[in-house]
Amino acid sequence: MDGDRKHLYLWRMIRINSAPQFHRCEPHWRWGPISLKDHDLWYVLDGAGTVGLNGRDHAVCAYTCFVFAPGSQITAQHDPTQRLRVFAVHFDHPPSEPPSGAVKVRDAAFFGALARRCAAAYLIGTEMTRRQSAELVEQMLLHLCAEAEEQEITPIDSRLGEIVDRIQEDPGRRWLVTELARKANLSRSQFARRFAAMTGLAPEKFMITARIDRAKQLLRESEMTVGQIADALGYQDVYFFSRQFAQVIATPPSDYRKEQRSGGR
């Protein structure tokens, strides 16, 4: 690695200043007022309380997260009958903007797994695991930024997302739009409209695209014949598969395979 690239890499790295820890706040615990000297990622896993940040109060509960910046004025307290359980890590952060204010973490299972691995890696204490721990703090910050930018996911969005995943996982299945609409608890027209808004394609077009994408992969990476691929992807007529493939990719399946294996596009 040349000097400039190494400098850029080190500039981007987070440095952890104290061991990442999980702790259950004591019944009569109160925090502050304090002024931080470094960054503090503070993630509530359980309990209920209030955090005052720079003069503004925030109600906190499970899955509330803060990234306190240096100089932040902080107070906090909790309900002794619902004691806060918190993950916290102090760190120095490169000159960029981490998320500010309270963020409600939606993917709590993933975020909690990052926190647990961050703490465990730091305790192992080797150069590699300490570096891993710092990288996991960065991943948590990136996740918070991404969640803060995302729109709230509705139950319908979740059901549509599951349907999209199922089509992509099994493109050879004979999917019926009416059946999928029923699974999403939508009418056929509502389903088609919402599906297109999410994926950019009508359901039928998305299914074709999923089949062709899988066909391309099988042509590149397997020894299956064109007929076997057509059959696996639900085509009863290999000639129809070849025509549809050529319409989408602008080349027949056999030519596509030759191009890919000869270093073509």
N, C-alpha and C positions, 0 to 999 in steps of 0.2 A: 504494500500500500504506500503510495507516495505521500510526501509530507502534507500537501494541501488536503488530500482526501482524509488522511488520518486526523488532521486538525478538525475538519468538518465533522467527522464521526464522533470524536471526543466532545466537541461542542454540543452535539445533540444528546449525549448521554445524560441520564438522570443520575444524581448521586444521592443515595439514601443516607440520612444522617442519624437515624436511630432504628432499632429493630422493629419491623412491622409486627404489630401485636393485636390480638383480640382481647378485650377485657369487658367485664360486666361492671358498670359503674356502681359504686357503693350507695346504699340507701339514701344517705344525706349528702351525696355528691353535688357539688356546684362548681362551675368552671368560670374563671375570670373575675373581673375583667382582665384580659391579657392582650398583649400585642406581640404577634408572632415575628420571629426572626427568619423563618424559612417557610416553605410550603408545607401544608399538612392535609393529606387526603383523609377524610373522616367519614366513615360509612357506617350507618346505623343498621344493624341486622334485626334488632328486636327492641321493644319498649316504646315509650312515649315521652316527649319532653318539648323544650323550646330552646332554640339557639338564636341569640342576638348577634347579628353580623353587621358591623359598621352602622349601628343605630336602627337596624331593621330586624324585627322579630320573625322567626320562621318556626312554625309547628313542625316537629319531626316525629317520625314513626318508622316502622320497618321499611328498609330499602331507600331511605333518604340519604343522599350523599352530598358532601361539601368538599371543595378544594380551596382551603383557606390560603390566601396569598400573604407574603411578608408584609407586616404593618397592619394587617387586619385587626380590628378591635372586636373581641369575641367575649360573649357571656353565654352560659348554658346552664340548664337545670333540667331535672326530670321528675316524673311521678315516682315516688319511692315504691309504689305498688306495681309499677310497670318499668322497672329499671332498664336503662339503656344498655344494650350490648353492642359494642362498637369495634370496628377494625380501624386502625389508625397507623399512618406512616408519615414521618417527617422527611422531607427531601429538598434538595436544591434542584431547580428546574431551569433549563436554558431560557434565554430571553424570548419567550413566546407567550401566548395567552392561553392558560388552562381554563376550563369552564369555571364560571363564577356563580355564586349563589347556590341555592338548593336545587338539586337535580333528583327527581324520583326515578330510580333505576327500574326499568321494566323487565329486563332479562336478569332477574336476581340470581337464578341458578348459575348462569355463566359468570356473572360478576363475582359472586361468592366463591366460585372455584378459582378464579384469578387471585382473589385475596388470600385464600388458603394456601395456594401454591407459592405465592409471593412470600408469605411468612415462613413456610417450611423451607424454601430454598435459602432464605437468608440465614436461618438457624444452622444449616449444614456448614456454612462458613467457608467454603472453598472460593477461589477466585471466580470460577465458572458459575457457581450457584449464586454468588453475590451479584454477578452481572445479570444472571437470569432474573433475580428478584427485582433489580432496577428496571429491566425491560418489561416486566409484568406491571410495574407501576405505570410505565408509559402506556401499555396496552389498556389499563384501566382508565387513564385519562382520555385516550382516543375513543374508548367505548362511551364514556360520558359525553364527549363532544358529539359523537354520532347520534346518541339517543336524544340529546338536547335539540338536534336539528330535525329529527324524524317527527312526522305527524303521529298523533295518537292512533294506535292500532285498534280498530273496532273488532268485535266478535266476527262480523261478516268478513272483514279483511283476513282474519286468522283462518277462517274456513276456506276462503278462496286461496290463500297461500298453501294450505294443505292439499287442496285439489291440484294446484299447479305442480307441487312436488310429486304427487302421485302420477300425474300424466308423464312427467319427465322421467320418473323412475321406471315406468312400465308403458312405453309408448306403443308397444304392439298390442295392447289390450283394446278391445272395441269399446271405446268410451262413448256414452250417449249423453248429449247435452241436457236432455230432460232429466236424466238420472243425476247428473252433476248438480243441476239447479236445485233438485230436491235435497241433496246433501247439504247445499249451502242455505237451505230454507229461503229460497228466492223463486220467483216466477222465472220462466224461461227467458223472457225479454229482459227482466232485471238482471239475471245472471249474466247474460251475454253482454249487457252494457257495463256492469261492474268488472267482469273478467277482462274486457277489452281495455278498460281504464287502467287496470293493474298491469297487464302484460303488453299492451300496445297492439294486440292481435285479437281477432274474433276467436272464439273457442275452437271452431273447426280448423281455422288456419294455424292456430297454435299446435293442435294435435299433429297436423301434417309436418310442421316445422320440427316438432319433437321427434317424429319418426325419421325424418331425413337427417337430422343431426346425429341420431344414433346410427343410422345407416352409414354415414360418412366415417364415423369412428370405427365401425366394424370393417369397413372396406380398407381402412388404413392399418388396423391393428390385428385383424384376425385372418384366418385362412378359409372362412366360410365363403361358399359360392354366392353369387348374386341371387340365385334362387333360394338358397337357405336363408339369406338375410331378408329377402322379401317375405318369406313364410314366417320367420321369427317376428317380423314387425306387423303381422296381421294382414298382409296383402295376399289375396287369393289368386291373383294373376301377376306373374313376374313381369309381364310386358307393361301392365299398368304401372307397376312400381317403377320400372325403368323410365317410362314417360314422365311420371310425376317427379322423379329424381332429376331428370334432365330439365324439366320446367323450372325447378327451384335453383339448381346448381349450374345450369347452362352446359352440362356435359353428362353423357350417360354414365351409369355406375362403373362399368368396366373401364371406361376411359379415365374416370376419376381415380380409380385404383392405380392404373398405370402411371398417371401423372404424379400421384403422391409417392409412389415407390421409386420413381426415377428422379426424385428431387424437384418435381414441379411445384405448383402452388399448393 
